[in-house]
């Protein structure tokens, strides 16, 4: 084949890839009723947002879920809320729903395909994805202020929010 045809095929392929990636990313998260959602729909709402990325079969997620339920209940009407994002994807939605029910999750939770959520994390933080649980903390203006791989005791999150809130107040 000549070079012009190869370049044309490459450009068409690249355009298709980019369009597919944009479509997948724009519909990458949904709520458990199947409605498309974006992380930005939850940030910058005047409260701290603690994003917990989890999977139904993650041992630490199962062991720690109760403390985030308590944290959300304690803070939701004051200064912070929790948002869950399951990496279980459409293939394990039933197991993800069972996780929500088993732990009596009282905060909004979204679900996405594992690779898409991992890519979203890497795009947001510039850090490599390691696994669940993973946390993002956004300030009330919607600015990403912290990230953490692994379980994080909620008392440390409360201390972080208190410290960061005092910095802003001063």
C-alpha distance (Angstrom), angle and dihedral (degrees) to the residues before:
residue distance angle dihedral
X1 . . .
X2 3.72 . .
X3 3.78 122.9 .
X4 3.84 95.4 -108.0
X5 3.80 92.2 56.7
X6 3.81 92.1 47.3
X7 3.82 90.9 49.2
X8 3.81 90.3 48.7
X9 3.82 91.7 50.2
X10 3.81 90.2 47.4
X11 3.82 92.4 50.1
X12 3.82 92.6 47.6
X13 3.80 90.6 47.7
X14 3.80 92.1 48.4
X15 3.80 91.7 48.3
X16 3.81 90.7 49.9
X17 3.82 91.0 48.6
X18 3.82 91.9 49.6
X19 3.79 92.7 47.2
X20 3.80 91.3 48.5
X21 3.81 91.2 48.0
X22 3.81 91.8 50.0
X23 3.81 91.5 48.9
X24 3.81 92.9 47.9
X25 3.82 92.3 46.5
X26 3.80 93.5 48.0
X27 3.80 90.9 52.5
X28 3.78 96.8 32.8
X29 3.79 97.3 111.2
X30 3.76 128.7 45.5
X31 3.74 136.0 168.4
X32 3.78 120.2 -113.0
X33 3.80 89.9 -94.3
X34 3.81 88.3 62.3
X35 3.82 97.3 -107.1
X36 3.83 115.8 141.1
X37 3.80 113.1 -110.9
X38 3.79 137.5 -178.6
X39 3.77 128.4 -148.3
X40 3.81 87.5 -127.4
X41 3.82 88.4 63.9
X42 3.81 87.1 71.1
X43 3.81 104.0 37.8
X44 3.79 127.5 84.0
X45 3.79 95.7 27.6
X46 3.80 95.9 131.7
X47 3.82 95.4 -91.2
X48 3.77 135.7 82.6
X49 3.79 112.0 -96.2
X50 3.78 121.3 -149.2
X51 3.81 110.1 -164.0
X52 3.79 114.3 -158.8
X53 3.80 114.0 -165.0
X54 3.79 108.8 -159.3
X55 3.79 146.3 160.7
X56 3.79 127.8 -146.0
X57 3.81 92.7 -120.9
X58 3.82 96.9 44.8
X59 3.81 107.4 118.7
X60 3.82 94.4 -153.3
X61 3.82 91.4 46.7
X62 3.79 90.7 53.9
X63 3.79 92.6 44.9
X64 3.82 94.8 47.9
X65 3.83 104.1 35.3
X66 3.81 94.3 95.6
X67 3.80 93.3 61.8
X68 3.83 91.7 55.3
X69 3.80 90.0 49.8
X70 3.82 88.1 53.7
X71 3.82 92.0 43.8
X72 3.81 91.7 51.3
X73 3.80 92.8 47.6
X74 3.81 91.2 49.0
X75 3.82 96.0 47.0
X76 3.82 108.1 27.2
X77 3.81 94.6 93.9
X78 3.80 93.4 39.6
X79 3.76 123.2 37.2
X80 3.81 113.7 -32.7
X81 3.74 146.6 31.0
X82 3.78 137.9 -169.0
X83 3.80 127.9 -123.7
X84 3.78 119.6 -167.1
X85 3.79 122.8 -150.6
X86 3.78 116.2 -168.4
X87 3.79 118.6 -153.3
X88 3.80 91.2 -160.3
X89 3.80 93.7 102.7
X90 3.77 127.9 -163.2
X91 3.81 93.0 -51.6
X92 3.80 93.2 62.7
X93 3.78 102.2 29.8
X94 3.81 91.6 122.3
X95 3.81 91.0 55.9
X96 3.81 90.5 46.1
X97 3.81 90.9 52.6
X98 3.81 89.0 49.9
X99 3.83 88.5 53.9
X100 3.82 89.8 53.3
X101 3.80 91.7 48.9
X102 3.83 95.2 42.9
X103 3.79 92.5 52.8
X104 3.83 95.6 36.8
X105 3.81 90.3 -126.1
X106 3.81 107.8 -156.7
X107 3.80 98.7 -176.0
X108 3.78 131.3 78.0
X109 3.77 113.7 -82.8
X110 3.76 130.9 -167.8
X111 3.79 131.3 -167.9
X112 3.78 132.1 -144.8
X113 3.76 141.5 160.7
X114 3.81 111.5 -78.8
X115 3.80 96.2 -121.5
X116 3.80 93.1 48.3
X117 3.82 93.3 49.1
X118 3.80 90.5 46.4
X119 3.81 90.3 51.2
X120 3.80 90.1 47.8
X121 3.82 89.6 53.2
X122 3.80 91.9 49.2
X123 3.82 91.6 48.0
X124 3.81 92.1 49.5
X125 3.79 97.7 44.4
X126 3.79 107.0 23.2
X127 3.81 86.6 -131.8
X128 3.78 129.0 116.7
X129 3.79 118.8 -98.6
X130 3.81 113.7 -113.7
X131 3.79 106.0 169.9
X132 3.75 145.4 -95.6
X133 2.87 139.6 5.8
X134 3.77 97.1 37.4
X135 3.79 126.2 160.1
X136 3.78 136.4 -153.7
X137 3.80 121.6 -171.8
X138 3.79 120.8 -157.9
X139 3.78 124.7 -169.8
X140 3.82 120.9 -128.7
X141 3.83 90.0 -90.7
X142 3.81 90.5 57.7
X143 3.80 97.5 -106.0
X144 3.79 117.4 143.1
X145 3.80 104.8 -118.5
X146 3.80 104.5 167.5
X147 3.76 144.3 12.0
X148 3.77 129.6 -168.5
X149 3.76 134.6 -179.8
X150 3.78 113.3 -148.3
X151 3.76 134.2 23.4
X152 3.79 116.4 -33.7
X153 3.80 120.4 -163.7
X154 3.79 109.8 -125.0
X155 3.80 92.3 -128.9
X156 3.82 87.1 65.4
X157 3.81 89.9 50.6
X158 3.80 89.9 50.0
X159 3.81 90.8 49.7
X160 3.80 90.9 48.6
X161 3.81 92.5 49.8
X162 3.81 91.2 47.1
X163 3.81 92.5 49.3
X164 3.80 94.0 45.5
X165 3.81 91.8 46.0
X166 3.82 90.2 52.9
X167 3.82 90.8 50.2
X168 3.80 89.9 54.8
X169 3.82 92.4 45.8
X170 3.82 92.4 53.1
